[in-house]
Amino acid sequence: MQPATAAEWLDTLKAEIRRCRHCAARFAATATAHEPRPVVWFGATARILIVGQAPGMRVHEAGVPFRDPSGDRLREWMGVDEATFYDISRIAIVPMAFCFPGYDGRGADLPPPPDCARKWRQRVMEALPRPRLTLLIGGHAQRWHLGREAARAGVTRTVANWRACAPDVLPLPHPSWRNTAWLNRNPWFAEELIPELRRRVKEALAT
């Protein structure tokens, strides 16, 4: 029997993604030699869409997006607690790749495999309701959603030009601890963009 409602269609798509093993050989060849584990976290009524890059090792192990220090920082930026952040009826988290890509030989995170976005992203975007607010975290998300301008500009210029995307879309740097130096070099982010981000998140979540 075919799904009858938008929510049922979305549930069917989520089940497909969870079963995906398209990148199994790629992951087996990484330094971590891990199995695919798609982390799927979106529903039919989300008001905010968070577009990340790909799960890290901790998220891969937990099966929950942003269950790591990056998530702690992102929630602080947004001004929300864990209960709100993980309320799947209100916030959708759809990274550019659903699985942990693995580490390279030096222990660094590999980039999101582009095959994942080619295989799933358009279908997910078409199935999701139109969000009130979309947060684009990092260069991969910004290039896919904002196009060539973001690709040419790079993350710093794209985030600095956030007013061109507002109010429905806000580009953000990745909240990783590795970006602490970037945050220190760019105090305008905390002074200008964080207050706007918290205001827009509050508005988007309001009934």
N, C-alpha and C positions, 0 to 999 in steps of 0.2 A: 504494500500500500504506500502511495506517495504521501510525503508530509503535506498537511493541509494548511498550516499557518506559518507565518514568518518565523515564529519562535521554533517551530518544529524543523523548518529548513535549516535554521542556525544550529540546532542541536545535531542534525545529521551531518552538517559540515564540520562541526567540532569533533564528532566521532571519527570522521575521515582523517582529520589532521592528527588526532591522537594515534591512529593506526599507521601513520606514514613512516616508512623506512627508506625513503628515497636516498638519503645521504649515508646509509649504513657503511658502505665501503669507504667513503671519505672520512668518516669519523674513526673507523678502525685503523686508518693510516696515520692518525695524529699521535702525538706523544701520549695522550690520555687513553687512546684505543678504547673509547667508550661506545656504548650502544645509543641509538637515538632515543630521546625521551622528550617529545613535544610538550611544551608547557602552554596550555590553552586556557585563556582567562578572559572571556568576554561573553556578554549576554545580550538579550534582545531589547533591553530598556536603558542601556548605558547613556549617561549624559556627558561624560568625559571620556575621551579616547587618549590613552597614553601610548605613544609609538616609541618603543625602545630599539635597541640594536639586536641583541641575542642574549639568552640566558648565560650566566656565568656558572662556574662549577657548583657554588653553593645553591643556586637556584635549580640546577640540574638535579642535585641530590634531594632537595626539598620538594620539587615539583610545584613550587609557588613562586610567581614572579617577584623580583625585587626583595626577596627574603635574604638580604645581605646589607652591609653598611651603605652601599649605594642607595638602597631603598630607604634606609633611615634618613639619609640626606635629602632624597627626593620628597619624602613625606614632610620633612621640615620646611623645605622650599614651598610646598603646596599649602602648608598650614592645616594638614589633616592628620587624624590619628589612624592607627592600623585598622580599626574596625571599619572606618569610612573608606580607606584606601582599598581594602579587600572586599568591599561590598560589590559583588559582581553585577548587581542590578543597577548600580550607579556609575561604576568606573570600569571601563574595558581596557585591558592591557594587551596590545597586539604588537610584538616586536617584529623587526624585519626578517628574523629567522626564529622559528619556534624552538629549535634545539640548541643546546650548548655546542658551539663549533669545535671545542677542544683547544689545547695549547700547542704552540709550536715547540721546536727543540730547545728554545731558551726559556720556556715557561710563560710566554706571553699569550694572551687570548688571540685566537684566530678571528678574522672578520666574519660577519654573517655570510653563509654561503648564498650567493645570488640565486641559486636554483630554488631556494625556499620561497623567495618573493615571487619569482616567476611562476611557481606552481600554485601558490595559495593566495597571494596578497590581493589580487583584484577580486577574487571570489569573496574573500572576507569583507573587503571594503563595500562591496555591493550588497552583502547580506546584513551588515550592521545598520542600525538606525543612524540618521544624521546626528552627530554629537553637537552639543552646545559649545564644547571647547575641545580642541585637539592640541596635545603637547607633543612636540617633535624633539626627541632627545638624541642629539648627536648627528654626525654628518650623514650616515646612511639613511636615517629617517628623513632628514631634511632634503636630501637629494631626491628621494623617491616622491615626496609629497609636494615639494616646492619647485622641482625641476632644475633646469640648467643654471638659473641664476644662483641657486644655493651651491651647486657644484662648482661654479666659477668663484664664488665669493669665499667659500670655506666657512667653518663653523663660527669663528670669532665674528666675522663681518655679518653673517646671517643672523646670529643672536643679537648683535649690536643694532641691527636694523629691524628689531622685533616689531616696532610700531607699524611697519608696512604689512605685517601679517595679522596684527590684532584687529578686532577683539576675539575672533573665533579660533585663531591659531596662534600659538606661541612657541617659537623655537628655543630650545634650552641646550646648554652643554650637558655632557654626561655627568651625573652626580658622583662618579667614581672618586675615590681618594686621590687617584693619579691626577685629577684636575684641580687639586687644592692650590697649586702654584698659579694656575690660570685664573682662579677666583681671586687670588691676592693681587694679580696684575690688572684685574678688571673690576675695580670696586663698584663701578656703575651697575654691575649685574645685581648686587645685593641692594644697592640704593634705589634703583629705578625699576628693574624688572621683577624682582621678588615681590614687592608690594602689589604690583599689577597682577602678577600670577595668583597671589592669594585672594585678591579681590575677585578675579574672574572665576577661580575655582569655587568660591563661596556662592557667587551668582549662579553658576552652572548647576550646583547641587541643590539650590533652593527649590522648594516645591512651587 
